Amino acid sequence: MDLTPTFLLLLHDFQSVFTQPTFRTFVELVTGWVLTCRRRFITECIFSAGRIGQGHWGRFHRFFSHAAWSLDALCMILARALVARFVPTGPILLGGDDTLCRRRGLTLFGAGMHHDPLMSSKAVKVFSWGHDWVVLFLLLPAPAWAPTKVFALPVGFRLYKNRQGLAKGCPKGTKAARRPADPHHRTRPQLLVELLSLFAAWFPDRHIVVSADSAYGGKSVLQKLPPSVDLISHVHPKGVLYAPPPPPTGRPGARRKKGERLPGLEAWADDPNQPWQELKFDQFGLHTTLRIKTQQALYYKAGKGRLLTIVLTRDAEGKRPDQRFYCTRLDWDARTLLSAYACRWGVEVAFENGKQLLGLQDPANRLPRAVERTAPLALVLYSVIVAWFDREGHRHVRFPERPWYRHKREPSFADMLTTLRRLTWRENTTQLRPRDGVAEKQLERLLEMACRAG
């Protein structure tokens, strides 16, 4: 079984990362990863690619655990291809976030207890055992074949490990709780800065804007940004803002680093001297009317003396709490800033698709290099499939006939994966197609069931 040639052509861009035998294994694994409808275990990928009996199955496991190839080199080629295709000019819009992949096993490398946002509530915090991945995304708003959607394409990965292997609050006296602290431990914000520095080095002549939530809006990110990178994030609800420092007075002594303290969130919102402005948004991730106030100020605790554009938002319908956003780009207005931040919703969609449709949580590898390279392959494949769909797949997409859903015009990622499978199965069964009308109809129905991704 071979994937459609137009998709294999994209995979050949990564050939320089591997040796010739390793690249052949890479293509075979990707083939099985795309075609299987079951969990993405390595043995399942071997079966779905039709490679049983073609060499020992251990070579597919060693591809992740021992083969000499670099995930960062693979991501560099992927990022350059995506930027050249989707963002040839202008600023590059990125998104950063982390996701928990629940796993089992105490001997699993890099696993630990992490906060589980899906199972937690405001009253109860739940922790789950697994891997926590920090991922950098290229945000693709409004492609030609889906003008009302945003797609987040993964381009960088780092595995976050707890300082002692487990989160705070583990039972005292257990073997895992007595593990020595890792002297080289890095927090999630530090890992995101590492990915941003890597991406900026890949594109030294381009300007980059990254959107991240409040977990990545503090000083560990804002004060460590590469020169060509700007950040959009939250101001903490209790964060203190200051006016810019006044001009020098000519008197002896050090110059002031900040001006007068500005009103807090509630006081600013209730200030009658600065009226609200109204902005209507109707885009992916943000469908509402917002009332806004803007100013330029210092978020001194996080950004020291760096001047920021601050936007205070209030939902006209009262469905969202008042929030303050900041942006290090001073030339962006409120609409541009909020629209860019709303594109982050594509990150959540990408994580869901990666887990539900590409088996991000499925691989059962346990060795260090295997753990660090297997799960990211699912998200690399996510980006490659979207790039293939933009290049070729949108010409062949076909929505299933649903009398209750007649107005669908834009594809989801499940439609993209289904289209890739359909073309692959059609090309591999061309010589088997019967001439009898009934038999051909039955074969078509079987192929449709085999291709369906969601």
VENJO-V5652 format. One record per residue. N is the residue number from 0. RES is the residue in three letters. OMEGA is omega in whole degrees, -180 to 180 (* if undefined). NEAR is the number of other C-alpha atoms within 8 Angstrom. D_LAST is the distance of its C-alpha to the last C-alpha in whole Angstrom. Layout:
n=N res=RES omega=OMEGA near=NEAR d_last=D_LAST
n=N res=RES omega=OMEGA near=NEAR d_last=D_LAST
This chain:
n=0 res=MET omega=178 near=6 d_last=22
n=1 res=ASP omega=176 near=7 d_last=22
n=2 res=LEU omega=-180 near=9 d_last=19
n=3 res=THR omega=-175 near=10 d_last=20
n=4 res=PRO omega=-179 near=6 d_last=24
n=5 res=THR omega=176 near=8 d_last=23
n=6 res=PHE omega=178 near=10 d_last=20
n=7 res=LEU omega=178 near=10 d_last=23
n=8 res=LEU omega=177 near=8 d_last=26
n=9 res=LEU omega=179 near=10 d_last=24
n=10 res=LEU omega=-179 near=9 d_last=24
n=11 res=HIS omega=175 near=7 d_last=28
n=12 res=ASP omega=-179 near=8 d_last=28
n=13 res=PHE omega=-173 near=11 d_last=28
n=14 res=GLN omega=-178 near=10 d_last=31
n=15 res=SER omega=-179 near=6 d_last=34
n=16 res=VAL omega=-172 near=9 d_last=32
n=17 res=PHE omega=164 near=11 d_last=32
n=18 res=THR omega=-178 near=8 d_last=35
n=19 res=GLN omega=177 near=7 d_last=34
n=20 res=PRO omega=-179 near=7 d_last=33
n=21 res=THR omega=178 near=10 d_last=31
n=22 res=PHE omega=177 near=10 d_last=29
n=23 res=ARG omega=176 near=8 d_last=29
n=24 res=THR omega=178 near=11 d_last=27
n=25 res=PHE omega=-180 near=9 d_last=25
n=26 res=VAL omega=-180 near=10 d_last=24
n=27 res=GLU omega=178 near=11 d_last=23
n=28 res=LEU omega=178 near=13 d_last=21
n=29 res=VAL omega=178 near=10 d_last=19
n=30 res=THR omega=178 near=14 d_last=18
n=31 res=GLY omega=-180 near=15 d_last=17
n=32 res=TRP omega=-179 near=12 d_last=15
n=33 res=VAL omega=-170 near=9 d_last=13
n=34 res=LEU omega=-176 near=10 d_last=13
n=35 res=THR omega=176 near=11 d_last=13
n=36 res=CYS omega=-180 near=6 d_last=10
n=37 res=ARG omega=-179 near=5 d_last=12
n=38 res=ARG omega=-173 near=8 d_last=14
n=39 res=ARG omega=167 near=12 d_last=15
n=40 res=PHE omega=-179 near=9 d_last=19
n=41 res=ILE omega=-180 near=10 d_last=21
n=42 res=THR omega=177 near=7 d_last=22
n=43 res=GLU omega=177 near=12 d_last=19
n=44 res=CYS omega=177 near=15 d_last=19
n=45 res=ILE omega=-179 near=15 d_last=22
n=46 res=PHE omega=-176 near=10 d_last=21
n=47 res=SER omega=178 near=12 d_last=18
n=48 res=ALA omega=-180 near=14 d_last=20
n=49 res=GLY omega=-177 near=8 d_last=23
n=50 res=ARG omega=177 near=9 d_last=25
n=51 res=ILE omega=-180 near=8 d_last=27
n=52 res=GLY omega=178 near=5 d_last=31
n=53 res=GLN omega=-175 near=5 d_last=31
n=54 res=GLY omega=-178 near=6 d_last=33
n=55 res=HIS omega=-178 near=6 d_last=32
n=56 res=TRP omega=-180 near=9 d_last=29
n=57 res=GLY omega=-179 near=6 d_last=31
n=58 res=ARG omega=178 near=9 d_last=31
n=59 res=PHE omega=176 near=11 d_last=27
n=60 res=HIS omega=-180 near=9 d_last=28
n=61 res=ARG omega=176 near=9 d_last=31
n=62 res=PHE omega=180 near=11 d_last=29
n=63 res=PHE omega=-171 near=12 d_last=28
n=64 res=SER omega=-173 near=11 d_last=31
n=65 res=HIS omega=-175 near=8 d_last=34
n=66 res=ALA omega=-175 near=8 d_last=33
n=67 res=ALA omega=173 near=5 d_last=35
n=68 res=TRP omega=-173 near=7 d_last=32
n=69 res=SER omega=177 near=7 d_last=32
n=70 res=LEU omega=179 near=7 d_last=29
n=71 res=ASP omega=177 near=7 d_last=30
n=72 res=ALA omega=177 near=9 d_last=32
n=73 res=LEU omega=180 near=10 d_last=28
n=74 res=CYS omega=178 near=11 d_last=27
n=75 res=MET omega=179 near=11 d_last=30
n=76 res=ILE omega=179 near=10 d_last=29
n=77 res=LEU omega=-178 near=12 d_last=26
n=78 res=ALA omega=-180 near=9 d_last=27
n=79 res=ARG omega=178 near=9 d_last=30
n=80 res=ALA omega=-179 near=8 d_last=28
n=81 res=LEU omega=-180 near=10 d_last=25
n=82 res=VAL omega=179 near=10 d_last=28
n=83 res=ALA omega=-178 near=8 d_last=30
n=84 res=ARG omega=-171 near=7 d_last=27
n=85 res=PHE omega=-176 near=7 d_last=26
n=86 res=VAL omega=-177 near=10 d_last=29
n=87 res=PRO omega=180 near=7 d_last=32
n=88 res=THR omega=176 near=4 d_last=35
n=89 res=GLY omega=180 near=7 d_last=35
n=90 res=PRO omega=178 near=9 d_last=34
n=91 res=ILE omega=-178 near=11 d_last=31
n=92 res=LEU omega=-179 near=12 d_last=29
n=93 res=LEU omega=173 near=12 d_last=27
n=94 res=GLY omega=179 near=14 d_last=26
n=95 res=GLY omega=179 near=13 d_last=26
n=96 res=ASP omega=177 near=10 d_last=25
n=97 res=ASP omega=-180 near=9 d_last=24
n=98 res=THR omega=180 near=8 d_last=21
n=99 res=LEU omega=174 near=10 d_last=22
n=100 res=CYS omega=-177 near=10 d_last=20
n=101 res=ARG omega=180 near=9 d_last=21
n=102 res=ARG omega=178 near=9 d_last=23
n=103 res=ARG omega=175 near=7 d_last=26
n=104 res=GLY omega=-180 near=5 d_last=29
n=105 res=LEU omega=-180 near=5 d_last=32
n=106 res=THR omega=-178 near=5 d_last=33
n=107 res=LEU omega=-178 near=10 d_last=30
n=108 res=PHE omega=173 near=8 d_last=31
n=109 res=GLY omega=-178 near=11 d_last=31
n=110 res=ALA omega=178 near=13 d_last=29
n=111 res=GLY omega=177 near=13 d_last=31
n=112 res=MET omega=-178 near=12 d_last=30
n=113 res=HIS omega=177 near=13 d_last=29
n=114 res=HIS omega=-178 near=9 d_last=28
n=115 res=ASP omega=-175 near=11 d_last=25
n=116 res=PRO omega=-178 near=8 d_last=24
n=117 res=LEU omega=-178 near=4 d_last=21
n=118 res=MET omega=-178 near=7 d_last=24
n=119 res=SER omega=174 near=11 d_last=27
n=120 res=SER omega=178 near=7 d_last=28
n=121 res=LYS omega=-177 near=5 d_last=32
n=122 res=ALA omega=-174 near=5 d_last=34
n=123 res=VAL omega=174 near=6 d_last=32
n=124 res=LYS omega=-178 near=11 d_last=31
n=125 res=VAL omega=177 near=9 d_last=29
n=126 res=PHE omega=180 near=8 d_last=29
n=127 res=SER omega=-180 near=10 d_last=27
n=128 res=TRP omega=179 near=11 d_last=27
n=129 res=GLY omega=-179 near=13 d_last=25
n=130 res=HIS omega=178 near=15 d_last=25
n=131 res=ASP omega=-176 near=13 d_last=25
n=132 res=TRP omega=171 near=12 d_last=24
n=133 res=VAL omega=-172 near=15 d_last=26
n=134 res=VAL omega=175 near=13 d_last=24
n=135 res=LEU omega=-174 near=15 d_last=25
n=136 res=PHE omega=165 near=13 d_last=23
n=137 res=LEU omega=-178 near=12 d_last=24
n=138 res=LEU omega=-177 near=14 d_last=23
n=139 res=LEU omega=180 near=11 d_last=22
n=140 res=PRO omega=170 near=10 d_last=23
n=141 res=ALA omega=171 near=9 d_last=22
n=142 res=PRO omega=-174 near=9 d_last=22
n=143 res=ALA omega=-177 near=5 d_last=23
n=144 res=TRP omega=176 near=8 d_last=19
n=145 res=ALA omega=-171 near=9 d_last=18
n=146 res=PRO omega=179 near=9 d_last=22
n=147 res=THR omega=-177 near=8 d_last=21
n=148 res=LYS omega=174 near=10 d_last=18
n=149 res=VAL omega=177 near=13 d_last=19
n=150 res=PHE omega=178 near=10 d_last=17
n=151 res=ALA omega=-174 near=14 d_last=19
n=152 res=LEU omega=-178 near=13 d_last=19
n=153 res=PRO omega=-179 near=13 d_last=21
n=154 res=VAL omega=179 near=14 d_last=24
n=155 res=GLY omega=-173 near=10 d_last=26
n=156 res=PHE omega=172 near=11 d_last=26
n=157 res=ARG omega=178 near=10 d_last=28
n=158 res=LEU omega=178 near=10 d_last=28
n=159 res=TYR omega=178 near=13 d_last=30
n=160 res=LYS omega=177 near=12 d_last=32
n=161 res=ASN omega=-177 near=10 d_last=34
n=162 res=ARG omega=179 near=8 d_last=38
n=163 res=GLN omega=179 near=12 d_last=39
n=164 res=GLY omega=180 near=13 d_last=36
n=165 res=LEU omega=179 near=12 d_last=35
n=166 res=ALA omega=177 near=10 d_last=35
n=167 res=LYS omega=179 near=4 d_last=38
n=168 res=GLY omega=178 near=4 d_last=38
n=169 res=CYS omega=180 near=7 d_last=38
n=170 res=PRO omega=-180 near=6 d_last=40
n=171 res=LYS omega=179 near=6 d_last=44
n=172 res=GLY omega=178 near=6 d_last=45
n=173 res=THR omega=-179 near=7 d_last=42
n=174 res=LYS omega=-179 near=6 d_last=42
n=175 res=ALA omega=-179 near=8 d_last=39
n=176 res=ALA omega=-179 near=12 d_last=41
n=177 res=ARG omega=179 near=9 d_last=44
n=178 res=ARG omega=178 near=8 d_last=42
n=179 res=PRO omega=180 near=5 d_last=44
n=180 res=ALA omega=179 near=7 d_last=43
n=181 res=ASP omega=-179 near=7 d_last=41
n=182 res=PRO omega=-180 near=4 d_last=44
n=183 res=HIS omega=-178 near=4 d_last=41
n=184 res=HIS omega=176 near=9 d_last=39
n=185 res=ARG omega=179 near=8 d_last=37
n=186 res=THR omega=178 near=7 d_last=35
n=187 res=ARG omega=177 near=10 d_last=32
n=188 res=PRO omega=178 near=10 d_last=34
n=189 res=GLN omega=177 near=10 d_last=36
n=190 res=LEU omega=177 near=12 d_last=33
n=191 res=LEU omega=177 near=13 d_last=31
n=192 res=VAL omega=177 near=11 d_last=35
n=193 res=GLU omega=178 near=8 d_last=35
n=194 res=LEU omega=179 near=12 d_last=32
n=195 res=LEU omega=178 near=12 d_last=33
n=196 res=SER omega=178 near=10 d_last=36
n=197 res=LEU omega=-180 near=8 d_last=35
n=198 res=PHE omega=179 near=9 d_last=33
n=199 res=ALA omega=177 near=13 d_last=36
n=200 res=ALA omega=177 near=7 d_last=38
n=201 res=TRP omega=-177 near=8 d_last=35
n=202 res=PHE omega=-174 near=7 d_last=36
n=203 res=PRO omega=-177 near=7 d_last=39
n=204 res=ASP omega=-177 near=4 d_last=40
n=205 res=ARG omega=175 near=10 d_last=37
n=206 res=HIS omega=-172 near=9 d_last=37
n=207 res=ILE omega=175 near=12 d_last=34
n=208 res=VAL omega=-178 near=12 d_last=33
n=209 res=VAL omega=176 near=12 d_last=31
n=210 res=SER omega=-180 near=14 d_last=29
n=211 res=ALA omega=-179 near=15 d_last=29
n=212 res=ASP omega=-172 near=9 d_last=29
n=213 res=SER omega=178 near=10 d_last=32
n=214 res=ALA omega=-179 near=7 d_last=32
n=215 res=TYR omega=-177 near=11 d_last=33
n=216 res=GLY omega=-177 near=15 d_last=35
n=217 res=GLY omega=-174 near=10 d_last=38
n=218 res=LYS omega=-179 near=10 d_last=41
n=219 res=SER omega=174 near=11 d_last=39
n=220 res=VAL omega=-174 near=13 d_last=37
n=221 res=LEU omega=-179 near=11 d_last=39
n=222 res=GLN omega=-177 near=9 d_last=42
n=223 res=LYS omega=-177 near=8 d_last=41
n=224 res=LEU omega=171 near=11 d_last=39
n=225 res=PRO omega=-175 near=8 d_last=40
n=226 res=PRO omega=-176 near=4 d_last=42
n=227 res=SER omega=-174 near=9 d_last=40
n=228 res=VAL omega=172 near=12 d_last=37
n=229 res=ASP omega=-174 near=11 d_last=37
n=230 res=LEU omega=170 near=12 d_last=35
n=231 res=ILE omega=-179 near=15 d_last=33
n=232 res=SER omega=-178 near=14 d_last=33
n=233 res=HIS omega=161 near=11 d_last=35
n=234 res=VAL omega=180 near=12 d_last=38
n=235 res=HIS omega=-179 near=7 d_last=39
n=236 res=PRO omega=178 near=7 d_last=39
n=237 res=LYS omega=-180 near=6 d_last=43
n=238 res=GLY omega=-177 near=8 d_last=43
n=239 res=VAL omega=178 near=10 d_last=47
n=240 res=LEU omega=-180 near=12 d_last=47
n=241 res=TYR omega=174 near=13 d_last=50
n=242 res=ALA omega=176 near=12 d_last=52
n=243 res=PRO omega=-179 near=10 d_last=53
n=244 res=PRO omega=179 near=9 d_last=56
n=245 res=PRO omega=179 near=7 d_last=59
n=246 res=PRO omega=180 near=4 d_last=61
n=247 res=PRO omega=-180 near=6 d_last=64
n=248 res=THR omega=-177 near=4 d_last=67
n=249 res=GLY omega=179 near=4 d_last=69
n=250 res=ARG omega=177 near=5 d_last=70
n=251 res=PRO omega=178 near=4 d_last=70
n=252 res=GLY omega=-179 near=4 d_last=67
n=253 res=ALA omega=177 near=4 d_last=64
n=254 res=ARG omega=179 near=5 d_last=62
n=255 res=ARG omega=-179 near=7 d_last=59
n=256 res=LYS omega=-179 near=6 d_last=56
n=257 res=LYS omega=-180 near=12 d_last=54
n=258 res=GLY omega=-178 near=10 d_last=55
n=259 res=GLU omega=177 near=8 d_last=56
n=260 res=ARG omega=-178 near=8 d_last=53
n=261 res=LEU omega=179 near=8 d_last=51
n=262 res=PRO omega=177 near=8 d_last=50
n=263 res=GLY omega=-175 near=10 d_last=47
n=264 res=LEU omega=-176 near=12 d_last=43
n=265 res=GLU omega=-179 near=7 d_last=45
n=266 res=ALA omega=178 near=8 d_last=48
n=267 res=TRP omega=-180 near=8 d_last=47
n=268 res=ALA omega=-178 near=7 d_last=45
n=269 res=ASP omega=-178 near=6 d_last=48
n=270 res=ASP omega=-179 near=8 d_last=50
n=271 res=PRO omega=-178 near=5 d_last=52
n=272 res=ASN omega=177 near=4 d_last=53
n=273 res=GLN omega=-176 near=6 d_last=49
n=274 res=PRO omega=177 near=7 d_last=48
n=275 res=TRP omega=169 near=7 d_last=44
n=276 res=GLN omega=-176 near=7 d_last=42
n=277 res=GLU omega=178 near=8 d_last=39
n=278 res=LEU omega=177 near=9 d_last=36
n=279 res=LYS omega=180 near=8 d_last=33
n=280 res=PHE omega=175 near=9 d_last=30
n=281 res=ASP omega=-177 near=7 d_last=27
n=282 res=GLN omega=179 near=9 d_last=24
n=283 res=PHE omega=180 near=11 d_last=21
n=284 res=GLY omega=-178 near=9 d_last=22
n=285 res=LEU omega=178 near=9 d_last=25
n=286 res=HIS omega=-178 near=9 d_last=26
n=287 res=THR omega=172 near=10 d_last=29
n=288 res=THR omega=-178 near=11 d_last=33
n=289 res=LEU omega=169 near=12 d_last=35
n=290 res=ARG omega=-172 near=12 d_last=38
n=291 res=ILE omega=167 near=13 d_last=39
n=292 res=LYS omega=-178 near=11 d_last=42
n=293 res=THR omega=173 near=9 d_last=43
n=294 res=GLN omega=174 near=7 d_last=46
n=295 res=GLN omega=-174 near=10 d_last=46
n=296 res=ALA omega=176 near=12 d_last=47
n=297 res=LEU omega=170 near=15 d_last=47
n=298 res=TYR omega=-160 near=16 d_last=45
n=299 res=TYR omega=-178 near=12 d_last=47
n=300 res=LYS omega=-178 near=7 d_last=46
n=301 res=ALA omega=-172 near=11 d_last=43
n=302 res=GLY omega=-179 near=12 d_last=44
n=303 res=LYS omega=-174 near=9 d_last=48
n=304 res=GLY omega=-179 near=9 d_last=50
n=305 res=ARG omega=-180 near=9 d_last=47
n=306 res=LEU omega=-175 near=11 d_last=46
n=307 res=LEU omega=168 near=13 d_last=43
n=308 res=THR omega=-178 near=13 d_last=42
n=309 res=ILE omega=178 near=12 d_last=41
n=310 res=VAL omega=174 near=12 d_last=39
n=311 res=LEU omega=-177 near=13 d_last=39
n=312 res=THR omega=174 near=11 d_last=37
n=313 res=ARG omega=179 near=12 d_last=37
n=314 res=ASP omega=-178 near=13 d_last=34
n=315 res=ALA omega=-180 near=8 d_last=36
n=316 res=GLU omega=177 near=7 d_last=34
n=317 res=GLY omega=-178 near=7 d_last=35
n=318 res=LYS omega=-180 near=5 d_last=31
n=319 res=ARG omega=175 near=7 d_last=31
n=320 res=PRO omega=175 near=7 d_last=34
n=321 res=ASP omega=-179 near=9 d_last=37
n=322 res=GLN omega=174 near=11 d_last=36
n=323 res=ARG omega=177 near=13 d_last=38
n=324 res=PHE omega=174 near=11 d_last=36
n=325 res=TYR omega=178 near=12 d_last=38
n=326 res=CYS omega=180 near=13 d_last=38
n=327 res=THR omega=175 near=11 d_last=40
n=328 res=ARG omega=-177 near=9 d_last=40
n=329 res=LEU omega=-178 near=9 d_last=43
n=330 res=ASP omega=178 near=4 d_last=42
n=331 res=TRP omega=176 near=7 d_last=39
n=332 res=ASP omega=-174 near=6 d_last=39
n=333 res=ALA omega=-179 near=9 d_last=37
n=334 res=ARG omega=179 near=7 d_last=35
n=335 res=THR omega=-179 near=8 d_last=34
n=336 res=LEU omega=-177 near=11 d_last=34
n=337 res=LEU omega=177 near=8 d_last=32
n=338 res=SER omega=179 near=10 d_last=29
n=339 res=ALA omega=-180 near=10 d_last=29
n=340 res=TYR omega=180 near=11 d_last=28
n=341 res=ALA omega=179 near=10 d_last=26
n=342 res=CYS omega=178 near=13 d_last=24
n=343 res=ARG omega=-180 near=14 d_last=23
n=344 res=TRP omega=176 near=10 d_last=20
n=345 res=GLY omega=177 near=12 d_last=18
n=346 res=VAL omega=179 near=14 d_last=19
n=347 res=GLU omega=178 near=8 d_last=17
n=348 res=VAL omega=179 near=9 d_last=14
n=349 res=ALA omega=177 near=11 d_last=14
n=350 res=PHE omega=179 near=9 d_last=15
n=351 res=GLU omega=179 near=8 d_last=12
n=352 res=ASN omega=179 near=11 d_last=10
n=353 res=GLY omega=-179 near=13 d_last=12
n=354 res=LYS omega=-174 near=10 d_last=12
n=355 res=GLN omega=-171 near=8 d_last=9
n=356 res=LEU omega=-178 near=9 d_last=7
n=357 res=LEU omega=172 near=13 d_last=11
n=358 res=GLY omega=-180 near=12 d_last=13
n=359 res=LEU omega=-178 near=13 d_last=15
n=360 res=GLN omega=-169 near=9 d_last=17
n=361 res=ASP omega=-172 near=9 d_last=17
n=362 res=PRO omega=-175 near=11 d_last=20
n=363 res=ALA omega=180 near=5 d_last=23
n=364 res=ASN omega=-176 near=8 d_last=26
n=365 res=ARG omega=-179 near=9 d_last=29
n=366 res=LEU omega=-174 near=9 d_last=31
n=367 res=PRO omega=-177 near=9 d_last=32
n=368 res=ARG omega=179 near=9 d_last=31
n=369 res=ALA omega=179 near=12 d_last=28
n=370 res=VAL omega=-175 near=14 d_last=27
n=371 res=GLU omega=-176 near=10 d_last=27
n=372 res=ARG omega=-175 near=10 d_last=26
n=373 res=THR omega=-179 near=11 d_last=23
n=374 res=ALA omega=178 near=12 d_last=20
n=375 res=PRO omega=179 near=10 d_last=21
n=376 res=LEU omega=178 near=8 d_last=20
n=377 res=ALA omega=-179 near=12 d_last=16
n=378 res=LEU omega=171 near=13 d_last=17
n=379 res=VAL omega=179 near=12 d_last=19
n=380 res=LEU omega=176 near=9 d_last=17
n=381 res=TYR omega=-180 near=12 d_last=15
n=382 res=SER omega=-179 near=11 d_last=18
n=383 res=VAL omega=180 near=10 d_last=19
n=384 res=ILE omega=178 near=12 d_last=15
n=385 res=VAL omega=177 near=11 d_last=16
n=386 res=ALA omega=177 near=9 d_last=20
n=387 res=TRP omega=180 near=12 d_last=19
n=388 res=PHE omega=178 near=10 d_last=17
n=389 res=ASP omega=-177 near=9 d_last=20
n=390 res=ARG omega=-173 near=7 d_last=22
n=391 res=GLU omega=-169 near=9 d_last=21
n=392 res=GLY omega=-177 near=12 d_last=17
n=393 res=HIS omega=177 near=10 d_last=17
n=394 res=ARG omega=-173 near=5 d_last=20
n=395 res=HIS omega=-177 near=7 d_last=17
n=396 res=VAL omega=-180 near=10 d_last=14
n=397 res=ARG omega=-179 near=6 d_last=14
n=398 res=PHE omega=179 near=6 d_last=12
n=399 res=PRO omega=-179 near=4 d_last=11
n=400 res=GLU omega=179 near=5 d_last=14
n=401 res=ARG omega=-180 near=6 d_last=14
n=402 res=PRO omega=-179 near=5 d_last=18
n=403 res=TRP omega=-177 near=4 d_last=17
n=404 res=TYR omega=-173 near=6 d_last=15
n=405 res=ARG omega=-170 near=7 d_last=17
n=406 res=HIS omega=179 near=4 d_last=18
n=407 res=LYS omega=-178 near=7 d_last=15
n=408 res=ARG omega=-175 near=4 d_last=17
n=409 res=GLU omega=-175 near=7 d_last=15
n=410 res=PRO omega=168 near=11 d_last=12
n=411 res=SER omega=177 near=6 d_last=10
n=412 res=PHE omega=177 near=8 d_last=9
n=413 res=ALA omega=177 near=12 d_last=5
n=414 res=ASP omega=179 near=13 d_last=8
n=415 res=MET omega=-180 near=15 d_last=10
n=416 res=LEU omega=177 near=11 d_last=9
n=417 res=THR omega=179 near=12 d_last=8
n=418 res=THR omega=178 near=13 d_last=12
n=419 res=LEU omega=178 near=11 d_last=13
n=420 res=ARG omega=-178 near=14 d_last=12
n=421 res=ARG omega=179 near=11 d_last=13
n=422 res=LEU omega=180 near=9 d_last=17
n=423 res=THR omega=180 near=11 d_last=17
n=424 res=TRP omega=180 near=10 d_last=17
n=425 res=ARG omega=-177 near=9 d_last=19
n=426 res=GLU omega=-180 near=8 d_last=22
n=427 res=ASN omega=-180 near=9 d_last=22
n=428 res=THR omega=-178 near=8 d_last=22
n=429 res=THR omega=-176 near=7 d_last=25
n=430 res=GLN omega=-178 near=5 d_last=28
n=431 res=LEU omega=-174 near=5 d_last=26
n=432 res=ARG omega=179 near=8 d_last=26
n=433 res=PRO omega=178 near=7 d_last=28
n=434 res=ARG omega=179 near=6 d_last=30
n=435 res=ASP omega=-174 near=6 d_last=30
n=436 res=GLY omega=-178 near=7 d_last=28
n=437 res=VAL omega=-180 near=6 d_last=27
n=438 res=ALA omega=179 near=9 d_last=26
n=439 res=GLU omega=179 near=11 d_last=24
n=440 res=LYS omega=178 near=8 d_last=22
n=441 res=GLN omega=178 near=8 d_last=21
n=442 res=LEU omega=178 near=9 d_last=20
n=443 res=GLU omega=180 near=8 d_last=18
n=444 res=ARG omega=177 near=8 d_last=16
n=445 res=LEU omega=179 near=8 d_last=16
n=446 res=LEU omega=179 near=11 d_last=14
n=447 res=GLU omega=177 near=9 d_last=12
n=448 res=MET omega=-179 near=7 d_last=10
n=449 res=ALA omega=-176 near=8 d_last=11
n=450 res=CYS omega=-169 near=12 d_last=9
n=451 res=ARG omega=-177 near=9 d_last=6
n=452 res=ALA omega=-177 near=9 d_last=4
n=453 res=GLY omega=* near=6 d_last=0
